[in-house]
């Protein structure tokens, strides 16, 4: 965080990046009202009186790969299979702990179906004619564009190391 910038300014800047990038990068699953939800979550976080110095991840945006459960978001696993058929806890342990550390979930990031094989719709932010590669491509692309601060990914076959390259 730059000194002097508020959490709301930082998050608004990330939302501006989403508005500018998502139409061609497609790193995040679509969500109507995302900006409003993020800003309301930030206001609620501020109203609890927690300072950034108390929690180092306070007010930063988290992208959650769509095979990881996050309370308040459907987990589709990159599939057309109805999300209610996946038996998952409301919040995975990693998401729960990151929320406790002060992070705000920006949304679900695009993944390949069940984190395996065929590329999803995410484009490489540096050359949109290419894919970032790997099932964690949505998380990697969202971080690369500055839409989120942290993106959760998993390593299956090349899910993290290919987009990171």
N, C-alpha and C positions, 0 to 999 in steps of 0.2 A: 504494500500500500504506500502510495506517495503521501508524505506528510502534508497535513492540511486538507486532504480530500476526505469527505465523509463516506460512510458505508453506503448511504443512499446514492451519492454521486457515482461511486464505484459500480454499484449494481445497475444503475441507469446506463452507464457506459457499456456494460456487458450486454444489456438488453438492446442497446443501439447496434452493437455488433451482430446480435442475433437477427435484428431487422435487416441489416445490410447483407448478411452472408447466407442465411438459411435458404433463400430461394434457389441458390445455385450450389451450395455445399451439402445441404440436407443431412446435417450431423445429428440433429435432435428430432425426436418424434414430434409431429405437429401437436400443438396444444393451444386452443383458443384461450385468450386471457392470461397468457404466461407472465407478461410484464406486470400486470396488476397483482397476480398471485405472489410473485417474487417480492414486489415492493411491500405488499401487506405482511409477508413473512419477515421482511427486514424491520418493518415498523414494530411488529410484535416482539422481535428479538431485542430491539432497542428498549422497548418498554419494560422488559424484564430486568433492566438495569445492569446487564452484563457488559463489561468493558472488553475491548479487544485485547488488552493486556492480560486479562484473566484467561482468555481462550485464544490461542494463536490462530485458529481457523475461523474466528468470529466474523460472520458476515460474508464469507467467501462462497462462491457458487460451485456446486457439485453436479456433475453429470453422471447419471447412473446407467450403466450398460443394461439393455433391456432383457437380460437374463437374471438380473439381480433384483430382488424384491425391495420396493420402497413404498412405504405407507402413503396412500393418497394417489398412487399411480398404478395403472394396469401394467402387468408384466406379460408381454406377448411373446417374448423369446424370438422376435423377428419373424413370427409365424402368423398365418391366417387362422390357426386353431384358436377357438375362443379362450380368452385368458382365464376364465373360471375353471378350465380343465387342468390348469397347472396348479399343483398343490404346493403353495409357498406360504411362508409366514408373512404377516403384514409388512414388516420391516426386517431386512436382513441385518445381521449383527454389525456388519461394517457400516451400513447406512445409519443404523441407530447410533453407533459410536461417533460417527462424523457429525451427525445432528447434535449430539451432546457436546461436541467440541465447538459448536457454533456455526456449522455450515448450513447453507440453505440449498435445498435440492432445486436445481434449475429445471430438471426434467429427465426423461429417459433418452438415452442416446441410441442411435441406430446400430443394430447388429445384424449379422447374417442369421439365417434361420437356425435356431438352436446352437448358435456360435460355431457353425461348421459349414464349410464349403463355399457355395456361391456368394459372390459379393453383393452387398446391399446397395441401396441407392446413393450412399454417401460419395461425394466427389472429393478428390484431393484438393485442398484449398489453394495450393500453389500452382496446380495445373488441372483445371476441372474436367479436362478430357480423360483424366486417369482416376482410378480408384486409390484410396490410401492403402487398400489391401488389409486383410485380416478382419476378424469379427469384431474387434474393438475399434474399428475405423471411425465410428461416430464419436466416440470419446476422444480419440486422438485429434480428429479434425476440429471438434469444438474447442479443445484447448489451443490448437494451433491458430485458430481465428480470433481467439480472445473472447469467445462467447461465454466460457466457463473458466474457472481457475483450476479445478481438479476434475479429472474424468476417471471413473472406475472402469477397469478392463479386466479381462481374464486371459490367460495364456492356454490355448488349446493346441493348435497346430502352428500357428504363426500369428495369433490374434493380437498380440501386443507388440512383438518385435518388428513385424512388417510395417504397421502404421507409424511406429516410432522412428523407423529409418527414414 
